[in-house]
């Protein structure tokens, strides 16, 4: 599986354990190899937890912009 996804075996093991640090690109490759790529769209369907987080953030207002190097010059 790792060779077909062009990643290391430990990366596949991390993906299979549910490690959230594995990139979405690797997940997409993994699903493609399994013939499940069309199911990728359904991952975020009805994401109640994500919608709740987004709703909370909307109510917080905007952060103040930080000063960058261009502001210093």
Predicted model as a PDB file, atoms N, CA, C, CB and O in Angstrom, pLDDT in the B-factor column:
MODEL        1                                                                  
ATOM      1  N   UNK A   1       0.832  -1.189   0.000  1.00 95.00           N  
ATOM      2  CA  UNK A   1       0.000   0.000   0.000  1.00 95.00           C  
ATOM      3  C   UNK A   1       0.873   1.248   0.000  1.00 95.00           C  
ATOM      4  CB  UNK A   1      -0.944   0.001   1.210  1.00 95.00           C  
ATOM      5  O   UNK A   1       0.601   2.197  -0.736  1.00 95.00           O  
ATOM      6  N   UNK A   2       1.912   1.251   0.817  1.00 96.00           N  
ATOM      7  CA  UNK A   2       2.788   2.423   0.895  1.00 96.00           C  
ATOM      8  C   UNK A   2       3.424   2.721  -0.465  1.00 96.00           C  
ATOM      9  CB  UNK A   2       3.884   2.205   1.957  1.00 96.00           C  
ATOM     10  O   UNK A   2       3.491   3.877  -0.883  1.00 96.00           O  
ATOM     11  N   UNK A   3       3.882   1.691  -1.140  1.00 97.00           N  
ATOM     12  CA  UNK A   3       4.506   1.888  -2.451  1.00 97.00           C  
ATOM     13  C   UNK A   3       3.496   2.435  -3.460  1.00 97.00           C  
ATOM     14  CB  UNK A   3       5.105   0.565  -2.965  1.00 97.00           C  
ATOM     15  O   UNK A   3       3.832   3.300  -4.269  1.00 97.00           O  
ATOM     16  N   UNK A   4       2.288   1.944  -3.414  1.00 96.00           N  
ATOM     17  CA  UNK A   4       1.266   2.421  -4.349  1.00 96.00           C  
ATOM     18  C   UNK A   4       0.845   3.862  -4.057  1.00 96.00           C  
ATOM     19  CB  UNK A   4       0.047   1.509  -4.298  1.00 96.00           C  
ATOM     20  O   UNK A   4       0.429   4.587  -4.961  1.00 96.00           O  
ATOM     21  N   UNK A   5       0.953   4.274  -2.793  1.00 96.00           N  
ATOM     22  CA  UNK A   5       0.610   5.654  -2.413  1.00 96.00           C  
ATOM     23  C   UNK A   5       1.825   6.582  -2.480  1.00 96.00           C  
ATOM     24  CB  UNK A   5       0.018   5.680  -0.998  1.00 96.00           C  
ATOM     25  O   UNK A   5       1.700   7.789  -2.274  1.00 96.00           O  
ATOM     26  N   UNK A   6       2.994   6.017  -2.768  1.00 96.00           N  
ATOM     27  CA  UNK A   6       4.258   6.764  -2.849  1.00 96.00           C  
ATOM     28  C   UNK A   6       4.624   7.437  -1.535  1.00 96.00           C  
ATOM     29  CB  UNK A   6       4.174   7.809  -3.942  1.00 96.00           C  
ATOM     30  O   UNK A   6       5.102   8.571  -1.514  1.00 96.00           O  
ATOM     31  N   UNK A   7       4.391   6.715  -0.431  1.00 97.00           N  
ATOM     32  CA  UNK A   7       4.767   7.197   0.899  1.00 97.00           C  
ATOM     33  C   UNK A   7       5.427   6.055   1.660  1.00 97.00           C  
ATOM     34  CB  UNK A   7       3.524   7.743   1.678  1.00 97.00           C  
ATOM     35  O   UNK A   7       5.491   4.927   1.169  1.00 97.00           O  
ATOM     36  N   UNK A   8       5.914   6.349   2.849  1.00 97.00           N  
ATOM     37  CA  UNK A   8       6.577   5.317   3.647  1.00 97.00           C  
ATOM     38  C   UNK A   8       5.554   4.450   4.389  1.00 97.00           C  
ATOM     39  CB  UNK A   8       7.551   5.961   4.649  1.00 97.00           C  
ATOM     40  O   UNK A   8       4.401   4.841   4.570  1.00 97.00           O  
ATOM     41  N   UNK A   9       6.003   3.276   4.809  1.00 97.00           N  
ATOM     42  CA  UNK A   9       5.135   2.389   5.568  1.00 97.00           C  
ATOM     43  C   UNK A   9       4.708   3.012   6.893  1.00 97.00           C  
ATOM     44  CB  UNK A   9       5.833   1.066   5.818  1.00 97.00           C  
ATOM     45  O   UNK A   9       3.551   2.864   7.285  1.00 97.00           O  
ATOM     46  N   UNK A  10       5.620   3.714   7.606  1.00 97.00           N  
ATOM     47  CA  UNK A  10       5.174   4.371   8.848  1.00 97.00           C  
ATOM     48  C   UNK A  10       4.082   5.426   8.602  1.00 97.00           C  
ATOM     49  CB  UNK A  10       6.369   5.029   9.541  1.00 97.00           C  
ATOM     50  O   UNK A  10       3.214   5.629   9.450  1.00 97.00           O  
ATOM     51  N   UNK A  11       4.129   6.086   7.453  1.00 97.00           N  
ATOM     52  CA  UNK A  11       3.087   7.073   7.141  1.00 97.00           C  
ATOM     53  C   UNK A  11       1.743   6.386   6.976  1.00 97.00           C  
ATOM     54  CB  UNK A  11       3.443   7.861   5.862  1.00 97.00           C  
ATOM     55  O   UNK A  11       0.727   6.880   7.465  1.00 97.00           O  
ATOM     56  N   UNK A  12       1.731   5.253   6.291  1.00 97.00           N  
ATOM     57  CA  UNK A  12       0.481   4.496   6.135  1.00 97.00           C  
ATOM     58  C   UNK A  12      -0.017   4.020   7.501  1.00 97.00           C  
ATOM     59  CB  UNK A  12       0.686   3.282   5.181  1.00 97.00           C  
ATOM     60  O   UNK A  12      -1.216   4.067   7.776  1.00 97.00           O  
ATOM     61  N   UNK A  13       0.891   3.570   8.343  1.00 97.00           N  
ATOM     62  CA  UNK A  13       0.502   3.125   9.688  1.00 97.00           C  
ATOM     63  C   UNK A  13      -0.119   4.281  10.470  1.00 97.00           C  
ATOM     64  CB  UNK A  13       1.724   2.557  10.451  1.00 97.00           C  
ATOM     65  O   UNK A  13      -1.120   4.093  11.162  1.00 97.00           O  
ATOM     66  N   UNK A  14       0.475   5.485  10.364  1.00 96.00           N  
ATOM     67  CA  UNK A  14      -0.077   6.662  11.052  1.00 96.00           C  
ATOM     68  C   UNK A  14      -1.467   6.996  10.520  1.00 96.00           C  
ATOM     69  CB  UNK A  14       0.860   7.878  10.884  1.00 96.00           C  
ATOM     70  O   UNK A  14      -2.371   7.325  11.288  1.00 96.00           O  
ATOM     71  N   UNK A  15      -1.630   6.909   9.203  1.00 95.00           N  
ATOM     72  CA  UNK A  15      -2.929   7.172   8.582  1.00 95.00           C  
ATOM     73  C   UNK A  15      -3.973   6.184   9.093  1.00 95.00           C  
ATOM     74  CB  UNK A  15      -2.823   7.092   7.044  1.00 95.00           C  
ATOM     75  O   UNK A  15      -5.090   6.573   9.431  1.00 95.00           O  
ATOM     76  N   UNK A  16      -3.610   4.923   9.146  1.00 95.00           N  
ATOM     77  CA  UNK A  16      -4.542   3.888   9.574  1.00 95.00           C  
ATOM     78  C   UNK A  16      -4.873   3.972  11.059  1.00 95.00           C  
ATOM     79  CB  UNK A  16      -3.976   2.529   9.259  1.00 95.00           C  
ATOM     80  O   UNK A  16      -5.924   3.495  11.487  1.00 95.00           O  
ATOM     81  N   UNK A  17      -3.988   4.573  11.844  1.00 95.00           N  
ATOM     82  CA  UNK A  17      -4.266   4.786  13.271  1.00 95.00           C  
ATOM     83  C   UNK A  17      -5.097   6.043  13.502  1.00 95.00           C  
ATOM     84  CB  UNK A  17      -2.959   4.880  14.056  1.00 95.00           C  
ATOM     85  O   UNK A  17      -5.551   6.293  14.619  1.00 95.00           O  
ATOM     86  N   UNK A  18      -5.298   6.835  12.447  1.00 92.00           N  
ATOM     87  CA  UNK A  18      -6.106   8.046  12.585  1.00 92.00           C  
ATOM     88  C   UNK A  18      -5.314   9.278  12.951  1.00 92.00           C  
ATOM     89  CB  UNK A  18      -7.151   7.832  13.604  1.00 92.00           C  
ATOM     90  O   UNK A  18      -5.886  10.260  13.424  1.00 92.00           O  
ATOM     91  N   UNK A  19      -4.008   9.251  12.742  1.00 93.00           N  
ATOM     92  CA  UNK A  19      -3.152  10.403  13.042  1.00 93.00           C  
ATOM     93  C   UNK A  19      -3.573  11.583  12.170  1.00 93.00           C  
ATOM     94  CB  UNK A  19      -1.647  10.058  12.813  1.00 93.00           C  
ATOM     95  O   UNK A  19      -3.515  11.504  10.943  1.00 93.00           O  
ATOM     96  N   UNK A  20      -3.989  12.659  12.794  1.00 90.00           N  
ATOM     97  CA  UNK A  20      -4.492  13.819  12.052  1.00 90.00           C  
ATOM     98  C   UNK A  20      -3.386  14.637  11.400  1.00 90.00           C  
ATOM     99  CB  UNK A  20      -5.291  14.705  12.970  1.00 90.00           C  
ATOM    100  O   UNK A  20      -3.676  15.577  10.660  1.00 90.00           O  
ATOM    101  N   UNK A  21      -2.129  14.301  11.658  1.00 93.00           N  
ATOM    102  CA  UNK A  21      -1.023  15.030  11.026  1.00 93.00           C  
ATOM    103  C   UNK A  21      -0.710  14.524   9.622  1.00 93.00           C  
ATOM    104  CB  UNK A  21       0.218  14.927  11.885  1.00 93.00           C  
ATOM    105  O   UNK A  21       0.100  15.126   8.918  1.00 93.00           O  
ATOM    106  N   UNK A  22      -1.337  13.433   9.209  1.00 95.00           N  
ATOM    107  CA  UNK A  22      -1.151  12.921   7.853  1.00 95.00           C  
ATOM    108  C   UNK A  22      -1.947  13.817   6.910  1.00 95.00           C  
ATOM    109  CB  UNK A  22      -1.605  11.415   7.734  1.00 95.00           C  
ATOM    110  O   UNK A  22      -3.109  14.125   7.176  1.00 95.00           O  
ATOM    111  N   UNK A  23      -1.332  14.232   5.820  1.00 94.00           N  
ATOM    112  CA  UNK A  23      -1.967  15.208   4.933  1.00 94.00           C  
ATOM    113  C   UNK A  23      -3.181  14.632   4.205  1.00 94.00           C  
ATOM    114  CB  UNK A  23      -0.961  15.715   3.920  1.00 94.00           C  
ATOM    115  O   UNK A  23      -3.311  13.423   4.013  1.00 94.00           O  
ATOM    116  N   UNK A  24      -4.044  15.534   3.818  1.00 90.00           N  
ATOM    117  CA  UNK A  24      -5.240  15.152   3.065  1.00 90.00           C  
ATOM    118  C   UNK A  24      -4.849  14.570   1.701  1.00 90.00           C  
ATOM    119  CB  UNK A  24      -6.178  16.372   2.882  1.00 90.00           C  
ATOM    120  O   UNK A  24      -5.568  13.736   1.150  1.00 90.00           O  
ATOM    121  N   UNK A  25      -3.712  15.009   1.163  1.00 93.00           N  
ATOM    122  CA  UNK A  25      -3.246  14.476  -0.123  1.00 93.00           C  
ATOM    123  C   UNK A  25      -2.914  12.992  -0.003  1.00 93.00           C  
ATOM    124  CB  UNK A  25      -2.011  15.257  -0.619  1.00 93.00           C  
ATOM    125  O   UNK A  25      -3.202  12.213  -0.912  1.00 93.00           O  
ATOM    126  N   UNK A  26      -2.312  12.602   1.110  1.00 95.00           N  
ATOM    127  CA  UNK A  26      -1.987  11.192   1.325  1.00 95.00           C  
ATOM    128  C   UNK A  26      -3.277  10.402   1.524  1.00 95.00           C  
ATOM    129  CB  UNK A  26      -1.040  11.017   2.549  1.00 95.00           C  
ATOM    130  O   UNK A  26      -3.412   9.292   1.008  1.00 95.00           O  
ATOM    131  N   UNK A  27      -4.223  10.967   2.267  1.00 92.00           N  
ATOM    132  CA  UNK A  27      -5.520  10.305   2.432  1.00 92.00           C  
ATOM    133  C   UNK A  27      -6.197  10.113   1.083  1.00 92.00           C  
ATOM    134  CB  UNK A  27      -6.429  11.118   3.371  1.00 92.00           C  
ATOM    135  O   UNK A  27      -6.755   9.049   0.814  1.00 92.00           O  
ATOM    136  N   UNK A  28      -6.153  11.136   0.233  1.00 92.00           N  
ATOM    137  CA  UNK A  28      -6.771  11.037  -1.094  1.00 92.00           C  
ATOM    138  C   UNK A  28      -6.100   9.946  -1.919  1.00 92.00           C  
ATOM    139  CB  UNK A  28      -6.689  12.386  -1.833  1.00 92.00           C  
ATOM    140  O   UNK A  28      -6.778   9.182  -2.606  1.00 92.00           O  
ATOM    141  N   UNK A  29      -4.786   9.870  -1.857  1.00 94.00           N  
ATOM    142  CA  UNK A  29      -4.057   8.825  -2.582  1.00 94.00           C  
ATOM    143  C   UNK A  29      -4.447   7.437  -2.071  1.00 94.00           C  
ATOM    144  CB  UNK A  29      -2.535   9.035  -2.442  1.00 94.00           C  
ATOM    145  O   UNK A  29      -4.663   6.511  -2.854  1.00 94.00           O  
ATOM    146  N   UNK A  30      -4.531   7.312  -0.769  1.00 94.00           N  
ATOM    147  CA  UNK A  30      -4.906   6.054  -0.131  1.00 94.00           C  
ATOM    148  C   UNK A  30      -6.303   5.615  -0.592  1.00 94.00           C  
ATOM    149  CB  UNK A  30      -4.865   6.196   1.409  1.00 94.00           C  
ATOM    150  O   UNK A  30      -6.513   4.457  -0.954  1.00 94.00           O  
ATOM    151  N   UNK A  31      -7.246   6.553  -0.572  1.00 92.00           N  
ATOM    152  CA  UNK A  31      -8.602   6.236  -1.012  1.00 92.00           C  
ATOM    153  C   UNK A  31      -8.652   5.890  -2.493  1.00 92.00           C  
ATOM    154  CB  UNK A  31      -9.531   7.400  -0.725  1.00 92.00           C  
ATOM    155  O   UNK A  31      -9.434   5.036  -2.911  1.00 92.00           O  
ATOM    156  N   UNK A  32      -7.814   6.555  -3.286  1.00 93.00           N  
ATOM    157  CA  UNK A  32      -7.754   6.257  -4.723  1.00 93.00           C  
ATOM    158  C   UNK A  32      -7.295   4.816  -4.945  1.00 93.00           C  
ATOM    159  CB  UNK A  32      -6.800   7.245  -5.449  1.00 93.00           C  
ATOM    160  O   UNK A  32      -7.875   4.095  -5.758  1.00 93.00           O  
ATOM    161  N   UNK A  33      -6.261   4.399  -4.225  1.00 95.00           N  
ATOM    162  CA  UNK A  33      -5.747   3.031  -4.357  1.00 95.00           C  
ATOM    163  C   UNK A  33      -6.823   2.015  -3.971  1.00 95.00           C  
ATOM    164  CB  UNK A  33      -4.489   2.836  -3.480  1.00 95.00           C  
ATOM    165  O   UNK A  33      -6.931   0.953  -4.584  1.00 95.00           O  
ATOM    166  N   UNK A  34      -7.611   2.347  -2.956  1.00 94.00           N  
ATOM    167  CA  UNK A  34      -8.672   1.438  -2.514  1.00 94.00           C  
ATOM    168  C   UNK A  34      -9.932   1.518  -3.373  1.00 94.00           C  
ATOM    169  CB  UNK A  34      -9.029   1.734  -1.080  1.00 94.00           C  
ATOM    170  O   UNK A  34     -10.874   0.751  -3.173  1.00 94.00           O  
ATOM    171  N   UNK A  35      -9.948   2.442  -4.324  1.00 92.00           N  
ATOM    172  CA  UNK A  35     -11.126   2.610  -5.165  1.00 92.00           C  
ATOM    173  C   UNK A  35     -12.237   3.380  -4.470  1.00 92.00           C  
ATOM    174  CB  UNK A  35     -11.641   1.268  -5.599  1.00 92.00           C  
ATOM    175  O   UNK A  35     -13.400   3.292  -4.863  1.00 92.00           O  
ATOM    176  N   UNK A  36     -11.882   4.129  -3.444  1.00 90.00           N  
ATOM    177  CA  UNK A  36     -12.873   4.860  -2.659  1.00 90.00           C  
ATOM    178  C   UNK A  36     -12.782   6.373  -2.833  1.00 90.00           C  
ATOM    179  CB  UNK A  36     -12.719   4.515  -1.207  1.00 90.00           C  
ATOM    180  O   UNK A  36     -13.374   7.119  -2.052  1.00 90.00           O  
ATOM    181  N   UNK A  37     -12.055   6.832  -3.838  1.00 88.00           N  
ATOM    182  CA  UNK A  37     -11.871   8.269  -4.035  1.00 88.00           C  
ATOM    183  C   UNK A  37     -13.197   9.027  -4.151  1.00 88.00           C  
ATOM    184  CB  UNK A  37     -11.041   8.512  -5.275  1.00 88.00           C  
ATOM    185  O   UNK A  37     -13.282  10.150  -3.654  1.00 88.00           O  
ATOM    186  N   UNK A  38     -14.229   8.471  -4.777  1.00 85.00           N  
ATOM    187  CA  UNK A  38     -15.504   9.199  -4.825  1.00 85.00           C  
ATOM    188  C   UNK A  38     -16.090   9.473  -3.434  1.00 85.00           C  
ATOM    189  CB  UNK A  38     -16.510   8.414  -5.650  1.00 85.00           C  
ATOM    190  O   UNK A  38     -16.886  10.396  -3.263  1.00 85.00           O  
ATOM    191  N   UNK A  39     -15.694   8.667  -2.443  1.00 79.00           N  
ATOM    192  CA  UNK A  39     -16.200   8.863  -1.084  1.00 79.00           C  
ATOM    193  C   UNK A  39     -15.519  10.030  -0.367  1.00 79.00           C  
ATOM    194  CB  UNK A  39     -16.013   7.592  -0.278  1.00 79.00           C  
ATOM    195  O   UNK A  39     -15.952  10.426   0.715  1.00 79.00           O  
ATOM    196  N   UNK A  40     -14.473  10.575  -0.951  1.00 80.00           N  
ATOM    197  CA  UNK A  40     -13.742  11.667  -0.315  1.00 80.00           C  
ATOM    198  C   UNK A  40     -14.647  12.863  -0.055  1.00 80.00           C  
ATOM    199  CB  UNK A  40     -12.559  12.087  -1.180  1.00 80.00           C  
ATOM    200  O   UNK A  40     -14.504  13.531   0.969  1.00 80.00           O  
ATOM    201  N   UNK A  41     -15.568  13.143  -0.956  1.00 78.00           N  
ATOM    202  CA  UNK A  41     -16.490  14.268  -0.781  1.00 78.00           C  
ATOM    203  C   UNK A  41     -17.392  14.095   0.441  1.00 78.00           C  
ATOM    204  CB  UNK A  41     -17.344  14.437  -2.026  1.00 78.00           C  
ATOM    205  O   UNK A  41     -17.823  15.079   1.042  1.00 78.00           O  
ATOM    206  N   UNK A  42     -17.669  12.875   0.799  1.00 78.00           N  
ATOM    207  CA  UNK A  42     -18.591  12.637   1.907  1.00 78.00           C  
ATOM    208  C   UNK A  42     -17.940  12.798   3.275  1.00 78.00           C  
ATOM    209  CB  UNK A  42     -19.174  11.258   1.794  1.00 78.00           C  
ATOM    210  O   UNK A  42     -18.637  12.775   4.290  1.00 78.00           O  
ATOM    211  N   UNK A  43     -16.618  12.961   3.327  1.00 72.00           N  
ATOM    212  CA  UNK A  43     -15.933  13.088   4.616  1.00 72.00           C  
ATOM    213  C   UNK A  43     -16.444  14.292   5.397  1.00 72.00           C  
ATOM    214  CB  UNK A  43     -14.422  13.204   4.407  1.00 72.00           C  
ATOM    215  O   UNK A  43     -16.638  14.202   6.609  1.00 72.00           O  
ATOM    216  N   UNK A  44     -16.661  15.402   4.729  1.00 68.00           N  
ATOM    217  CA  UNK A  44     -17.072  16.616   5.426  1.00 68.00           C  
ATOM    218  C   UNK A  44     -18.576  16.859   5.387  1.00 68.00           C  
ATOM    219  CB  UNK A  44     -16.367  17.795   4.838  1.00 68.00           C  
ATOM    220  O   UNK A  44     -19.041  17.885   5.882  1.00 68.00           O  
ATOM    221  N   UNK A  45     -19.332  15.956   4.822  1.00 75.00           N  
ATOM    222  CA  UNK A  45     -20.790  16.119   4.818  1.00 75.00           C  
ATOM    223  C   UNK A  45     -21.314  16.092   6.246  1.00 75.00           C  
ATOM    224  CB  UNK A  45     -21.470  15.012   3.971  1.00 75.00           C  
ATOM    225  O   UNK A  45     -20.883  15.281   7.066  1.00 75.00           O  
ATOM    226  N   UNK A  46     -22.239  16.980   6.525  1.00 74.00           N  
ATOM    227  CA  UNK A  46     -22.885  17.021   7.842  1.00 74.00           C  
ATOM    228  C   UNK A  46     -21.875  17.045   8.984  1.00 74.00           C  
ATOM    229  CB  UNK A  46     -23.808  15.828   8.005  1.00 74.00           C  
ATOM    230  O   UNK A  46     -21.989  16.278   9.941  1.00 74.00           O  
ATOM    231  N   UNK A  47     -20.895  17.923   8.878  1.00 78.00           N  
ATOM    232  CA  UNK A  47     -19.865  18.058   9.908  1.00 78.00           C  
ATOM    233  C   UNK A  47     -20.369  18.997  10.994  1.00 78.00           C  
ATOM    234  CB  UNK A  47     -18.529  18.581   9.302  1.00 78.00           C  
ATOM    235  O   UNK A  47     -20.037  20.182  11.001  1.00 78.00           O  
ATOM    236  N   UNK A  48     -21.173  18.462  11.914  1.00 82.00           N  
ATOM    237  CA  UNK A  48     -21.781  19.274  12.959  1.00 82.00           C  
ATOM    238  C   UNK A  48     -20.724  19.901  13.863  1.00 82.00           C  
ATOM    239  CB  UNK A  48     -22.745  18.433  13.786  1.00 82.00           C  
ATOM    240  O   UNK A  48     -20.861  21.059  14.257  1.00 82.00           O  
ATOM    241  N   UNK A  49     -19.677  19.155  14.194  1.00 81.00           N  
ATOM    242  CA  UNK A  49     -18.629  19.699  15.061  1.00 81.00           C  
ATOM    243  C   UNK A  49     -17.913  20.851  14.371  1.00 81.00           C  
ATOM    244  CB  UNK A  49     -17.621  18.601  15.451  1.00 81.00           C  
ATOM    245  O   UNK A  49     -17.667  21.892  14.981  1.00 81.00           O  
ATOM    246  N   UNK A  50     -17.579  20.664  13.100  1.00 79.00           N  
ATOM    247  CA  UNK A  50     -16.903  21.717  12.350  1.00 79.00           C  
ATOM    248  C   UNK A  50     -17.769  22.944  12.181  1.00 79.00           C  
ATOM    249  CB  UNK A  50     -16.485  21.206  11.000  1.00 79.00           C  
ATOM    250  O   UNK A  50     -17.276  24.069  12.257  1.00 79.00           O  
ATOM    251  N   UNK A  51     -19.054  22.741  11.955  1.00 82.00           N  
ATOM    252  CA  UNK A  51     -19.971  23.866  11.822  1.00 82.00           C  
ATOM    253  C   UNK A  51     -20.094  24.629  13.135  1.00 82.00           C  
ATOM    254  CB  UNK A  51     -21.345  23.380  11.365  1.00 82.00           C  
ATOM    255  O   UNK A  51     -20.187  25.856  13.132  1.00 82.00           O  
ATOM    256  N   UNK A  52     -20.094  23.913  14.254  1.00 83.00           N  
ATOM    257  CA  UNK A  52     -20.160  24.557  15.568  1.00 83.00           C  
ATOM    258  C   UNK A  52     -18.940  25.418  15.831  1.00 83.00           C  
ATOM    259  CB  UNK A  52     -20.296  23.514  16.664  1.00 83.00           C  
ATOM    260  O   UNK A  52     -19.050  26.533  16.342  1.00 83.00           O  
ATOM    261  N   UNK A  53     -17.764  24.886  15.473  1.00 82.00           N  
ATOM    262  CA  UNK A  53     -16.520  25.641  15.640  1.00 82.00           C  
ATOM    263  C   UNK A  53     -16.543  26.882  14.766  1.00 82.00           C  
ATOM    264  CB  UNK A  53     -15.296  24.768  15.298  1.00 82.00           C  
ATOM    265  O   UNK A  53     -16.167  27.963  15.218  1.00 82.00           O  
ATOM    266  N   UNK A  54     -16.976  26.742  13.529  1.00 81.00           N  
ATOM    267  CA  UNK A  54     -17.041  27.885  12.620  1.00 81.00           C  
ATOM    268  C   UNK A  54     -18.014  28.934  13.147  1.00 81.00           C  
ATOM    269  CB  UNK A  54     -17.458  27.433  11.210  1.00 81.00           C  
ATOM    270  O   UNK A  54     -17.732  30.129  13.071  1.00 81.00           O  
ATOM    271  N   UNK A  55     -19.152  28.505  13.676  1.00 83.00           N  
ATOM    272  CA  UNK A  55     -20.127  29.448  14.229  1.00 83.00           C  
ATOM    273  C   UNK A  55     -19.537  30.212  15.412  1.00 83.00           C  
ATOM    274  CB  UNK A  55     -21.405  28.709  14.663  1.00 83.00           C  
ATOM    275  O   UNK A  55     -19.751  31.417  15.540  1.00 83.00           O  
ATOM    276  N   UNK A  56     -18.794  29.518  16.278  1.00 84.00           N  
ATOM    277  CA  UNK A  56     -18.163  30.181  17.421  1.00 84.00           C  
ATOM    278  C   UNK A  56     -17.159  31.222  16.953  1.00 84.00           C  
ATOM    279  CB  UNK A  56     -17.474  29.153  18.328  1.00 84.00           C  
ATOM    280  O   UNK A  56     -17.107  32.327  17.493  1.00 84.00           O  
ATOM    281  N   UNK A  57     -16.372  30.876  15.962  1.00 81.00           N  
ATOM    282  CA  UNK A  57     -15.355  31.806  15.460  1.00 81.00           C  
ATOM    283  C   UNK A  57     -15.975  33.030  14.808  1.00 81.00           C  
ATOM    284  CB  UNK A  57     -14.448  31.105  14.465  1.00 81.00           C  
ATOM    285  O   UNK A  57     -15.414  34.123  14.883  1.00 81.00           O  
ATOM    286  N   UNK A  58     -17.117  32.860  14.173  1.00 81.00           N  
ATOM    287  CA  UNK A  58     -17.778  33.990  13.533  1.00 81.00           C  
ATOM    288  C   UNK A  58     -18.191  35.033  14.560  1.00 81.00           C  
ATOM    289  CB  UNK A  58     -18.994  33.519  12.744  1.00 81.00           C  
ATOM    290  O   UNK A  58     -18.198  36.228  14.262  1.00 81.00           O  
ATOM    291  N   UNK A  59     -18.531  34.602  15.747  1.00 76.00           N  
ATOM    292  CA  UNK A  59     -18.960  35.522  16.784  1.00 76.00           C  
ATOM    293  C   UNK A  59     -17.823  36.228  17.502  1.00 76.00           C  
ATOM    294  CB  UNK A  59     -19.776  34.797  17.771  1.00 76.00           C  
ATOM    295  O   UNK A  59     -18.081  37.124  18.306  1.00 76.00           O  
ATOM    296  N   UNK A  60     -16.574  35.860  17.241  1.00 65.00           N  
ATOM    297  CA  UNK A  60     -15.439  36.427  17.961  1.00 65.00           C  
ATOM    298  C   UNK A  60     -14.939  37.733  17.385  1.00 65.00           C  
ATOM    299  CB  UNK A  60     -14.326  35.452  17.981  1.00 65.00           C  
ATOM    300  O   UNK A  60     -14.165  38.424  18.047  1.00 65.00           O  
ATOM    301  N   UNK A  61     -15.341  38.098  16.201  1.00 56.00           N  
ATOM    302  CA  UNK A  61     -14.825  39.320  15.604  1.00 56.00           C  
ATOM    303  C   UNK A  61     -13.467  39.102  14.965  1.00 56.00           C  
ATOM    304  CB  UNK A  61     -14.735  40.412  16.643  1.00 56.00           C  
ATOM    305  O   UNK A  61     -12.947  37.987  14.942  1.00 56.00           O  
ATOM    306  N   UNK A  62     -12.909  40.169  14.454  1.00 57.00           N  
ATOM    307  CA  UNK A  62     -11.628  40.058  13.746  1.00 57.00           C  
ATOM    308  C   UNK A  62     -10.464  40.380  14.659  1.00 57.00           C  
ATOM    309  CB  UNK A  62     -11.604  40.983  12.535  1.00 57.00           C  
ATOM    310  O   UNK A  62     -10.564  41.215  15.558  1.00 57.00           O  
ATOM    311  N   UNK A  63      -9.350  39.695  14.408  1.00 59.00           N  
ATOM    312  CA  UNK A  63      -8.116  39.995  15.138  1.00 59.00           C  
ATOM    313  C   UNK A  63      -7.482  41.248  14.569  1.00 59.00           C  
ATOM    314  CB  UNK A  63      -7.125  38.810  15.069  1.00 59.00           C  
ATOM    315  O   UNK A  63      -7.700  41.598  13.409  1.00 59.00           O  
ATOM    316  N   UNK A  64      -6.703  41.915  15.387  1.00 62.00           N  
ATOM    317  CA  UNK A  64      -5.959  43.066  14.909  1.00 62.00           C  
ATOM    318  C   UNK A  64      -4.856  42.581  13.983  1.00 62.00           C  
ATOM    319  CB  UNK A  64      -5.376  43.888  16.088  1.00 62.00           C  
ATOM    320  O   UNK A  64      -4.215  41.570  14.268  1.00 62.00           O  
ATOM    321  N   UNK A  65      -4.623  43.280  12.881  1.00 61.00           N  
ATOM    322  CA  UNK A  65      -3.549  42.850  11.988  1.00 61.00           C  
ATOM    323  C   UNK A  65      -2.193  43.017  12.681  1.00 61.00           C  
ATOM    324  CB  UNK A  65      -3.585  43.655  10.662  1.00 61.00           C  
ATOM    325  O   UNK A  65      -1.975  43.960  13.442  1.00 61.00           O  
ATOM    326  N   UNK A  66      -1.304  42.090  12.400  1.00 63.00           N  
ATOM    327  CA  UNK A  66       0.036  42.176  12.974  1.00 63.00           C  
ATOM    328  C   UNK A  66       0.933  43.016  12.067  1.00 63.00           C  
ATOM    329  CB  UNK A  66       0.639  40.763  13.181  1.00 63.00           C  
ATOM    330  O   UNK A  66       0.699  43.137  10.864  1.00 63.00           O  
ATOM    331  N   UNK A  67       1.925  43.569  12.659  1.00 65.00           N  
ATOM    332  CA  UNK A  67       2.875  44.358  11.891  1.00 65.00           C  
ATOM    333  C   UNK A  67       3.894  43.427  11.272  1.00 65.00           C  
ATOM    334  CB  UNK A  67       3.566  45.424  12.773  1.00 65.00           C  
ATOM    335  O   UNK A  67       4.475  42.580  11.949  1.00 65.00           O  
ATOM    336  N   UNK A  68       4.103  43.593   9.979  1.00 62.00           N  
ATOM    337  CA  UNK A  68       5.073  42.775   9.271  1.00 62.00           C  
ATOM    338  C   UNK A  68       6.304  43.577   8.921  1.00 62.00           C  
ATOM    339  CB  UNK A  68       4.461  42.187   8.019  1.00 62.00           C  
ATOM    340  O   UNK A  68       6.406  44.754   9.266  1.00 62.00           O  
ATOM    341  N   UNK A  69       7.221  42.956   8.250  1.00 61.00           N  
ATOM    342  CA  UNK A  69       8.469  43.597   7.860  1.00 61.00           C  
ATOM    343  C   UNK A  69       8.197  44.798   6.951  1.00 61.00           C  
ATOM    344  CB  UNK A  69       9.392  42.589   7.154  1.00 61.00           C  
ATOM    345  O   UNK A  69       8.904  45.802   7.037  1.00 61.00           O  
ATOM    346  N   UNK A  70       7.203  44.714   6.098  1.00 62.00           N  
ATOM    347  CA  UNK A  70       6.884  45.824   5.194  1.00 62.00           C  
ATOM    348  C   UNK A  70       6.454  47.057   5.976  1.00 62.00           C  
ATOM    349  CB  UNK A  70       5.780  45.417   4.207  1.00 62.00           C  
ATOM    350  O   UNK A  70       6.697  48.183   5.541  1.00 62.00           O  
ATOM    351  N   UNK A  71       5.812  46.854   7.139  1.00 60.00           N  
ATOM    352  CA  UNK A  71       5.403  47.990   7.968  1.00 60.00           C  
ATOM    353  C   UNK A  71       6.598  48.655   8.642  1.00 60.00           C  
ATOM    354  CB  UNK A  71       4.400  47.537   9.023  1.00 60.00           C  
ATOM    355  O   UNK A  71       6.541  49.838   8.977  1.00 60.00           O  
ATOM    356  N   UNK A  72       7.649  47.924   8.837  1.00 59.00           N  
ATOM    357  CA  UNK A  72       8.847  48.443   9.502  1.00 59.00           C  
ATOM    358  C   UNK A  72       9.680  49.334   8.589  1.00 59.00           C  
ATOM    359  CB  UNK A  72       9.699  47.297  10.003  1.00 59.00           C  
ATOM    360  O   UNK A  72      10.397  50.220   9.053  1.00 59.00           O  
ATOM    361  N   UNK A  73       9.576  49.090   7.290  1.00 60.00           N  
ATOM    362  CA  UNK A  73      10.434  49.806   6.330  1.00 60.00           C  
ATOM    363  C   UNK A  73       9.872  51.142   5.977  1.00 60.00           C  
ATOM    364  CB  UNK A  73      10.626  49.001   5.074  1.00 60.00           C  
ATOM    365  O   UNK A  73      10.467  51.872   5.184  1.00 60.00           O  
TER     366      UNK A  73                                                      
ENDMDL                                                                          
END                                                                             
